[in-house]
């Protein structure tokens, strides 16, 4: 229709103007293209010709068009394709760091059309054939013309890495002033998507390397702010004035959205997690996403309330019925299970540690036991519907001192077959409060022959996952805190303390952990099962156990219910 046509033409013109004003593309004729092909053959430059696709979206307030290269049409790339971005565990570490002091500020910022800030490397030539709709229906481009690309347009396989390199280069060169002090931005040695905000005068004259191989340019006490990056989004924490001035420095570098600041009345969203400020601390939740997920699969939810995410009886099945590849109903259930588990995984890896074991165990039967799959999925959805207001709270401590870095590692010996289930929960402790910053539940790959053996594998799994957080703590918080691992199996602890020749084939698996114990860079202590905070990561636990452990995780209901 006429009115809709005008809206789409306006959206296309806006996108074209953006691409040309940023010098991302240059329109050339067919004759120019012929000359470029000839030049590329003579000079040996890499010339790639790709189709371009228009992505048309109707948003609540506007019609939006984005032109993207069909990078999947070629295997040719220039340099790296993969990038390193902030993950949920790193995000929670940042928010825990922020919650360690009630005076800290939390802010998010989005860089607009970020990839278009990165130029293509010298010798790289990309030609795009515009969508035919621009030629004939909308008549915005003369027929026969194509685009010569100068910057990392969306859709090129190497575009994310080119933007990452450009972003890194610009940040390392940037300095800014806050309250009369000159600040610089250091990239973390552990995770290149983490920025350390430090005073220039606090930089060490010569970098120091510790016993873990971490090279530091500044002492952890002098790291006054942090900023994590996920592609083109920044999550910044620190003193309010410092965060504000850092955001201003970023806005001088690139075109950005308006910054958002966490307040008692304004929530922030980052990596799919909503962050809320409460009088008690910082609350992480996914309430809106949970409601959407439950609404999408409401046909599988009954009115029955569930206080546990799984039942032990669900594992006792002697004759599983695998999905029949020739039965459309069976295949539909497998696809449905994948969709539901994908949504549950999004929750369990961000703000709902209570779902981790249930999601892991259900995924293990996805293509092996159709009836059990149905039972498990319905049970989890019913439990989620009962507990949809839960979120993860990081309470404010009385003092900012980090007093403990604790890793709870646990295992359940062969709960549903040959393989055991391992899990861990990593906590930062500030005096009398805990922050759960990372967790995981997974089936052990090796088949353990005893509970002690499975516990040893769980300890190795937990320690390996906690090592990077230890380095982060030493880089940006404190060097005096020692990693403490808690285990509820005395036999597994004995294997590490005094390995014997009969258990050598097992204990050698934890030899690197034993070396750390001997070097006193790690502590391994026994904890009773009723105080094992990783217990719900390895098996279905009762409502009573959950009521004791969930508060220690910081898993609480949203204040407004």
Secondary structure, DSSP 8 states (H G I E B T S, - for coil): -HHHHHHHHHHHHHHHHHHHHTTSEEEE-HHHHHHHHHHHHHHT-EEEEEEEEEEEEE-SS-EEEEEEE-GGG----SS--------HHHHHHHHHHHHTSTTEEEEEEEBTTGGGGSB--TTEEEEEE--HHHHTTS--S-TT-EEEE-B--TT-TTHHHHHHHHHHHHHHH-EEEETTEEEEEEE-SS-TTEEEEEEGGGS-SS-EE-TTS-EESS-GGGEEEEEEEETTEEEEEEEHHHHHHHHHHHHHHS-B---EE--SS--EEETTEEEEE-SSEEEEE-HHHHHHHHHHTGGG--S---SSS--GGGG--SS-----TT-HHHHHHHHHHHHHHHHHHHHHTTT-GGGHHHHHHHHTTTTT-HHHHHHHHHHHHHHHHHTTTEEEEEE--SS----EEEEEEEEETTSSSSS-EEEEEEEEEETTEEEEEEEEEEE-SS--SSHHHHHHHHHHHHHHHHHHHHHHHHHHT-SS--EEEEES-HHHHHHHHS--GGGHHHHGGGHHHHHHHHTTSEEEEE--GGG-TTGGGTS---HHHHHHHHHHHTEEE-TT-
